[in-house]
Amino acid sequence: MPPAMSTQLARLFGKDARLARERQMSNAEWRVALRKVLEHLYSYLKENVRTDDVHLLMLCTGLTAARESLDTQENFWPGYAEGLTRLALLLMGDYPDHRKARPGTRRGDHFQLRKFRTLHYSQDANQKLWSLVAAHRFGLPGFKGDPLRALDEFRAQQGFNASYDDFLTWYRKTYPANYALVF
């Protein structure tokens, strides 16, 4: 099993879950594991994506295509990958259709997926703090120091009545290079 897949299964199901500990799986075992992944993806979709009913239906077709490939195809990997690719593209805005395009040609808007909607991420102050922590933990090149230690430093100066917005204002002034790398 690829190490990244072991990590992903551990992240989804817990490090002690049987699926996360497997080192080799048969096709039948992969089908069971990937069905569970799809169930989790559907739950994440319901919990985290607020969109119109048409878009939600389109997103569900990606999960359904992946599920059908597990249920009906001997070689299920291509269909599973297609369903998840469709889901990923639709989460970015649209499912492109370049079937009528001439080979080798691309218009300037070839990779734009904003015909029906535009993807826009927003963060509150707490989410921004955790993004700084993630930058440190993932080892973002050029990022120096632990933001949680900076938060301790800020709390020592300002106390616990100060908000995360106050911390971010202080952090931007105190660690401008880090702040600029992330935001």
N, C-alpha and C positions, 0 to 999 in steps of 0.2 A: 504494500500500500504506500502511495506517495506520502511523505511526511506532512505535507501541507493538508492532505485530506484527513490524516489522523488528528492534526491540530483542529481542523474545522469541526470534525465530529465531536471532539472533546469540548470545543466551545459551545456547540449546540446542545449536547446531551450530558455533559459533565465528564471530567477526566476519568472517573471510575466506571463509566458506562461501558458495557461489553463492546459496543460498536467502536468506541474510541480506543479500546485496547487491542482490537484485532490487528494483525499484521498482514494477513492474507485472507481474501474472501473469494468464495465461488460466485458465479453469476447469480445464483439464487439468493445468496447472502447479500450481494450488492443490491439486488432488487428490493429486498426488505429494508436495507439501510437507506436507499435513495427514496423509497416511499415515505419513510419517516422524515427525511429531510424535506420533502415536498409538503408534508403536513405542517412542519414547523414554518416553512416559508409562507404557507397560506395564513397561518396564525399571525406571523409578523406583518404580512400584508394587511390583514384586517385591522391590526392594532395601530399601524404606523402610517398608512397611506390614506389621505383624505382627498378624494377625487370624485368626478362625476361617474354616474352609473355606466356610461358607455366605456370610459377608460377602465373602470374596474372589471367590466366584462372582458375587455381586451387583455388585461393583465392575467385574468384567470384562464384565458385560452392558452397562455404560455405554460402555466402549471398543469393544465389538463393535457396538453400535448406531451409534456414530459411524463406524466402519469400513464397516458395511453401507451407510450413507447415501452414502459416497464411491463405493462399488462399484455401487450400483443406482439411485440417484436423480439425475435431471437437475439438479434444484435441491437440492443436497446440504447447503446451509448449515443449514436448520432441523433436519434429522436429526442433523447433526454437533453443533450447539449443544445439542440435547436429550440426546445421549449424554454430552457433557461436563458438562452440568448435573446429570444423574443421578449421574455419578461424583462431582462436588463434594458433592452432598447426602449420598451414601452415605459419603463420607469424613468427613462431619460426624456420621454415625451411622445414618441411615435415609433411605429414599425415601418421602416423605409421600404419602398418598393421601387427598385431600379431595373426591373425586368425589361422595360422599354428603352432604357438608355443604350446608346451605342457603346460597344466595348472600347475601353481605353479612354473614354471621355468622361469628364466630371465637371459639372457646373460649379460655380463658386459656393453655392449653398448645399453641395452634395451631402455633407455630414450634419446639416442642421435638422433637428428633430422637433421643431417648434411650430408645426402647422396647426396643432390643436391646443397645445398648452406649452408653457415654459417652465422648466425646472428651476426652482429657486430655493436655496437653503437659507434658513435664518437660525440664529442662535440667541438664546437669552444669556445673561451673565454667567449663570451656573454652567451652561453648556460650553461657553467660551473658556471658563476655567478648566473644564475637563479636556477641552481641545489642547490647551497648553500642556496639561499633564500627559496627554497622548503623544504630543510632539516630543516630549522628553523621553517617554518610555519607548517609543518607536525609533528613537535616535535620528530625528530630523537633522540632516546635515546643517551645521552651523548653530544649532540650538544649544545653549549652554546653561547649565544649572537646573535644579529641580523647582518647578513652580509651587509645589506644596511647601517647600522650605521658604520660598519667597512669601507665601501666604502666612506662614508662621512669623516671618519677619514683619510683615504688614500688621498682623494681629498684635504683636508686641508693641508696635508703635501706635496703632489706632484703636486697639481694643476690639471686642467682639460685637459692638453695636454697628460697626461699619459694614456696609453691604458688599456683595460681590461686585456691583458696579463701581463702588469706591475702590475696591482692590484693583480692578482692571484699569481704572484711571491711574492709580499709583504704579501699577506694573508697567503700563505703557511709558510712563516717565522714567521709571527706574531701570527697566530692561527693554529699551526701545528696539534693539536689534531682534530679540526674541519675539516681541510682539509683532514686529513687521514681518518676520518669517511666517507667522501663522495667520495673521489677519491682514 
